[in-house]
Amino acid sequence: MIWQAGAVELDDLVGEWLTLPDLAARLGTSPNGVRRLLQERELVGLPRGTPKVLSVPAAFLDGAAPLPALKGTVTVLGDNGFSDAEIIEWLFTADPTLPGGGTHAVDAMRAGFKTEVRRRAMEEM
């Protein structure tokens, strides 16, 4: 399935968002520690709401750590020219052909199918 940017609103795709303080609490670190994870692309987020507050999809966490498969997948999509908003949209856009019983790429990564997700991400070039 070829993805198309801007087809839906991100809030319609992403269920729960976490702010920097929320992320810091869940990860057991400081807001600066969360910013480092964002800079290193272990997490990806966007400014949301009014006023704009940097937020990250809660599904990007695996317990008290970033989802391990996320960083490499974010790198592949970023190298293909995707913005952070487009990366989040792609990861949460429904695709029933993905393995793992989920409906979108982040579900497939959680189920252990990161290689298949990254293969499909590379096809987006």
Contacts in CASP RR format, 6 or more apart in sequence:
PFRMAT RR
TARGET T0000
AUTHOR 0000-0000-0000
METHOD contacts of the structure
MODEL  1
MIWQAGAVELDDLVGEWLTLPDLAARLGTSPNGVRRLLQERELVGLPRGT
PKVLSVPAAFLDGAAPLPALKGTVTVLGDNGFSDAEIIEWLFTADPTLPG
GGTHAVDAMRAGFKTEVRRRAMEEM
1 95 0 8 1.000
1 97 0 8 1.000
1 120 0 8 1.000
2 123 0 8 1.000
2 124 0 8 1.000
3 89 0 8 1.000
3 90 0 8 1.000
3 93 0 8 1.000
3 124 0 8 1.000
5 86 0 8 1.000
5 89 0 8 1.000
6 86 0 8 1.000
6 89 0 8 1.000
7 89 0 8 1.000
7 93 0 8 1.000
8 89 0 8 1.000
8 93 0 8 1.000
10 46 0 8 1.000
10 85 0 8 1.000
10 88 0 8 1.000
10 89 0 8 1.000
10 92 0 8 1.000
11 48 0 8 1.000
13 88 0 8 1.000
13 89 0 8 1.000
13 92 0 8 1.000
13 93 0 8 1.000
13 104 0 8 1.000
14 57 0 8 1.000
14 59 0 8 1.000
14 88 0 8 1.000
14 92 0 8 1.000
15 57 0 8 1.000
15 58 0 8 1.000
15 59 0 8 1.000
16 57 0 8 1.000
16 58 0 8 1.000
16 59 0 8 1.000
17 48 0 8 1.000
17 55 0 8 1.000
17 56 0 8 1.000
17 57 0 8 1.000
17 58 0 8 1.000
18 26 0 8 1.000
18 55 0 8 1.000
18 56 0 8 1.000
18 57 0 8 1.000
18 58 0 8 1.000
18 61 0 8 1.000
19 53 0 8 1.000
19 54 0 8 1.000
19 55 0 8 1.000
20 31 0 8 1.000
20 34 0 8 1.000
20 35 0 8 1.000
20 53 0 8 1.000
20 54 0 8 1.000
21 31 0 8 1.000
23 34 0 8 1.000
23 43 0 8 1.000
23 56 0 8 1.000
23 61 0 8 1.000
24 30 0 8 1.000
24 31 0 8 1.000
24 33 0 8 1.000
24 34 0 8 1.000
26 61 0 8 1.000
26 63 0 8 1.000
26 64 0 8 1.000
27 33 0 8 1.000
27 34 0 8 1.000
27 37 0 8 1.000
27 61 0 8 1.000
27 64 0 8 1.000
27 65 0 8 1.000
27 66 0 8 1.000
28 64 0 8 1.000
34 43 0 8 1.000
34 56 0 8 1.000
37 43 0 8 1.000
37 66 0 8 1.000
38 44 0 8 1.000
38 45 0 8 1.000
38 54 0 8 1.000
38 56 0 8 1.000
40 71 0 8 1.000
41 71 0 8 1.000
41 72 0 8 1.000
41 74 0 8 1.000
41 75 0 8 1.000
42 66 0 8 1.000
42 70 0 8 1.000
42 71 0 8 1.000
43 56 0 8 1.000
43 60 0 8 1.000
43 66 0 8 1.000
43 70 0 8 1.000
44 56 0 8 1.000
44 60 0 8 1.000
44 70 0 8 1.000
44 74 0 8 1.000
44 84 0 8 1.000
44 87 0 8 1.000
44 88 0 8 1.000
45 54 0 8 1.000
45 55 0 8 1.000
45 56 0 8 1.000
45 57 0 8 1.000
45 84 0 8 1.000
45 88 0 8 1.000
46 54 0 8 1.000
46 55 0 8 1.000
46 84 0 8 1.000
46 85 0 8 1.000
46 88 0 8 1.000
47 53 0 8 1.000
47 54 0 8 1.000
47 55 0 8 1.000
48 54 0 8 1.000
48 55 0 8 1.000
57 88 0 8 1.000
57 91 0 8 1.000
57 92 0 8 1.000
57 106 0 8 1.000
59 67 0 8 1.000
59 92 0 8 1.000
59 106 0 8 1.000
59 110 0 8 1.000
60 66 0 8 1.000
60 67 0 8 1.000
60 70 0 8 1.000
60 106 0 8 1.000
61 67 0 8 1.000
62 68 0 8 1.000
62 110 0 8 1.000
67 106 0 8 1.000
67 109 0 8 1.000
67 110 0 8 1.000
69 109 0 8 1.000
69 110 0 8 1.000
69 112 0 8 1.000
69 114 0 8 1.000
69 117 0 8 1.000
70 109 0 8 1.000
72 118 0 8 1.000
73 91 0 8 1.000
73 105 0 8 1.000
73 109 0 8 1.000
73 114 0 8 1.000
73 117 0 8 1.000
73 118 0 8 1.000
73 121 0 8 1.000
74 87 0 8 1.000
76 118 0 8 1.000
76 121 0 8 1.000
76 122 0 8 1.000
77 86 0 8 1.000
77 87 0 8 1.000
77 90 0 8 1.000
77 121 0 8 1.000
77 124 0 8 1.000
78 87 0 8 1.000
80 121 0 8 1.000
80 122 0 8 1.000
80 124 0 8 1.000
80 125 0 8 1.000
82 90 0 8 1.000
82 124 0 8 1.000
90 105 0 8 1.000
90 121 0 8 1.000
90 124 0 8 1.000
91 104 0 8 1.000
91 105 0 8 1.000
91 106 0 8 1.000
92 104 0 8 1.000
92 105 0 8 1.000
92 106 0 8 1.000
93 104 0 8 1.000
93 105 0 8 1.000
94 103 0 8 1.000
94 104 0 8 1.000
95 103 0 8 1.000
95 104 0 8 1.000
95 105 0 8 1.000
95 120 0 8 1.000
96 103 0 8 1.000
98 104 0 8 1.000
98 105 0 8 1.000
98 107 0 8 1.000
98 108 0 8 1.000
98 113 0 8 1.000
98 116 0 8 1.000
98 117 0 8 1.000
98 120 0 8 1.000
99 108 0 8 1.000
99 111 0 8 1.000
99 113 0 8 1.000
99 116 0 8 1.000
100 107 0 8 1.000
100 108 0 8 1.000
100 111 0 8 1.000
100 112 0 8 1.000
100 113 0 8 1.000
101 107 0 8 1.000
101 108 0 8 1.000
101 111 0 8 1.000
102 108 0 8 1.000
102 111 0 8 1.000
105 117 0 8 1.000
105 120 0 8 1.000
105 121 0 8 1.000
108 114 0 8 1.000
108 116 0 8 1.000
108 117 0 8 1.000
109 117 0 8 1.000
END
